[in-house]
Amino acid sequence: MSDSPKGFDWPALMRVAYQQLGLKPEEFWRLTPTEFMMLLGPETGAAPMGRDAFEALLARFPDTSQEGGDD
């Protein structure tokens, strides 16, 4: 038995495309993966780190040189 990913769940993707999005098969197959993901709507995951959060993280953990250079 392999632990490698199985790839796309094509039947599930086609069900979403045809039933929920109302796409025709030829429309679905012409889409790029990025276009299809955009049609599905906004991601529900965490938003990328904003500049303010990055600056706070940088202030808390400043870059330092391990070699004692002019950083």
Steps between C-alpha positions, in 0.01 A plus 500: 500500500632845407486816711525725193217744422238365262458822300177671407161358590366548146146375568462746790643788296268423209197479732579846637560637151184358345253501789600799710667730248284400203796457265479294183766229460687692229506810724635299794779338299614835355552653846840517661520376860539863613188609311302211649613588853394861443153381396473307826524823699731642763723269695397427855855460628700754694582826326862571416703692753456876466779756511424604862518141622824447306656814653399385851651158435819658366526726807455201729746279310749726319736356242848460640821396334656178621836610355524836676486704177354846440133396524 
